[in-house]
Amino acid sequence: MSELLAFGVLVFTSFFTLINPLGTMPVFMTMTGQLNSQERGKTALKAVLVALFALIMFAFSGNLLFDFFGISVNSLRMVGGVIFFIMGMDMLQARLASTKVTPGQAKEYVNDISVTPLGIPMICGPGAITNAIVLMRDTSSYAEKAVLISAMVVVLLITYVVLLSSSKILKIIGETGNKVMMRLMGLIVMVIAVEFFFSGLKPILVDILQAAG
């Protein structure tokens, strides 16, 4: 029982750190600033469900999928970095704020952003995917697998609650405050993007140099 508890604490803390709900919230706020509270709630729920589905899928079949397509987690990091960089550039130039979402477009907009970039790779990023694959590979019993899935669900439930609270924060800071925060977060997201990209590129270059040598 103590081993299961220790494993559960490890899984929870690692996923909470990698998913970082508080870090995701400012991006969510800027991307849903034009939506009403109900639409924002739907976006948060769908993004979290997409992330949960992706994490469970990669946990159980990540190694097989990566081997089948001949891809690596490092490649995923590089792609995630490119997506983050483009998103950060739009935020820095306030393009997201200038995008007016009409009632007729709201449903399509929610479907678009809840899958990517919010669900993947913002919530379910390369780090969380790698963590799910590695931890599932380390499990040796059904009880440990259940603890792993339960911990992921709890972390994503917390993420959902954090994203929902962004509505109250938006009311407090107003549209001007949201635009200022979006530009600041755009810069931070671009820095994260560069880190993601080069953390994936470095191992690939090392492998190429070793093969050439």
N, C-alpha and C positions, 0 to 999 in steps of 0.2 A: 504493500500500500504506500509506503514512504517513497519507494522508487517511482511509482506512478505519479505521486504528488510532485516529486522533484522534476520529473519529465514534463508534467503539465506546466509548472512554473517556467521551465526553460522554453517551452513552446510559446507560451503566452508572452513572455518578455521579449523574445526574439521577434515574433510577428508584430507586436505592438511598436517596437523600435523601428522595424523595417517599413511598416505601413504608415506609421506616423500620422495619426488622424488629425492632430493639431496643425501639422504642416500642410495637410491636404485642404483644410478648411478655407484658407484665404483664396486658393485657386478656385475652389468650388464657388465661393462667394462672388468672385469676379465673373465667372462664366455663367452664373445664374442670376445676375443682378437685374436682368430685364424680365425675369419670370415672377409670377405671383407665388405666394407661400405654398399653395397646393401643388403647383407645377414643380417648385423647388423640392418639395417633399418626394414627389414621384421620381425626380431625377436622382436624389440621394438614394432612394430605395433601389432603383434599377442599377445604379452604379455599384452599390454594395453587393447586390445579388450577382451581377456579372463578375465581380472580383471573386466572390465566394466560389462560383461555378468554375472559374478559371483555376483557382488555387487547388480545388479538389481534383479537377481533371489532371493538372500537372503533378499533383502528389501521387496519384495512382498510375499515371501513364507517361509522366514526363520523360523518363529515360528512354522509353520505347519511341516516343514521338521524336525526340531529339536525334536518336540513332537512325530512325527511319528516314527523316528528311536530311540527315547529315548536317545538322546545325548545332551550335553550342550556346551556352548561356552568355558567353562573351559577345556573340553576335547579337543576342537579344539586348544586351546592355548598350551596344552601339546604336541599334535601331531606336531604343528608348531615349537615348541621348539626343538623337536627331529630332524625334517627335517633341521632346521637351524644349529643345532650342527654338524650334519654329513657334511653339506655343508661347514661350517666353518673349520672343520678338514681337508677337502680336500684342501681348500684354504690355510690353514696354512702350509700344506706340499707340496704346489705348484703342486698338482695333476691336477688341472684344467689347469694350464699352460702347463703341459707336455702332455696333450691330443691333439694330432694332428688331425685336421679335414680335411679330403680329400674332394675334390669337390663333389665326389659321396655321401659322408656322410653328407654334409652340410645341405641338406634339412631335413633329419631325425633329425639331431642335433638341428636345429632351432625349429622344431616341438616339440622336447622333452623339451628343456629348456624354451621355451616361455610359455608353459602351467604350468610346475612346474620345478624349484622353482620360476621362475620370476613372472609369472602371479599370481599364488597361491603357497605359501603364502607370497611372497616377496612384491608384490604391493597390492594385495587383501589379507591382513592378518587378523588374528582374531579380532584385534582392529577395522579395517575398516568394517568388516562384522557385528560386534556387533553394531557399530555406525549406519550402514544402517538399521538394524532391529529396533533399538530403535527409530531412527528419523522417520522412516516410520510409526511406531506405534503411534507416537505423532502427525502425520499430521491429520488434520480434514477437508481438502478440496482438490479438484483436483488441485487447484492453488499451494498449498503447496507441493503436490506430484510432480508437474511439476518442481517446484523450486529445490526440492531435487534431482531429476534425472539430471536436468541441471547443478547443482553444481558439481555432481559427474563426469559428462562428462567434464566439464571445468578443474577440478583437474587432471583427467586422460589425457586430452589433453596437459596440462602443463608437466605432467610426460613424455609423449611421446617426447615432444620437448627437455626436459632435457636429456633423454636417447640418442636421436639422436646426441646431442652435444658431447657425449662421444667420437665419432670418432675423432674429432679435438683434444681432450685432449690426446687420445691415440697416435696420431702422435707427440705430443709435448714431452710426457714423455718417449716414446720408450718402447721396450720390457722389458728392465731391470727395468725401473721405474714401469712398470705394475706389474712385479713379486714382487717387494718390496711392492707396495701398496696392492697387493693381500694378502700377508702374514699378513700385518697389519689389513686389513679388515677381514681376517679370524678370527683373535683374537677377534675383535669387534663383529663379527657375532656370535661367540661362547658365548660371554657374553650376547648378546641379547637373544640367545637361552635359556640360563639358566634362565634369567628373565622371558621369556615366559613360560617356563616349570613350574617354581615354582609359578608364578602368577595364573596358572591354577590348580596346585596341592593343594595350600593352601585352597581355598574354598571347594574343595572336601574333604580334610582331616577334615576340620571344620564340614562339614555336617555329616561325618562318626562318629566323636567324639560326636556330639550332638545326633545322633541317638542311639549311644551306651549308652550315659548317660541317 
